[in-house]
Amino acid sequence: MREVRVVTIGDARLPSTFILLDISQSGARLKASDMTGLPKEFYLVLRENLMKCCRVAWRNKTQAGVRFIKEPNTPAK
């Protein structure tokens, strides 16, 4: 487990730090105190020079599973 940052594609406000529980080639599982504000698509900052575009596959109150995608469907604001 380690901390990672989330950068929104639009201008949504949410906690920027999440806990990375699991990661694979196709996606990851994140944890935070409240996942309700996590947008459907966002960028996951794994380290300073590595970001992955993600789409939420499932979520509950404290965890979310995300898939890595090539490009967001959500238009940037």
Buried (B, 14 or more C-beta within 10 A) or exposed (E): EEEBBBEBBEEEEBEEEBBBBEBEEEBBBBBBEEBEEBBEBBBBBBEEEEBBBBBBEEBEEEBBBBBBBEEBEBEEE
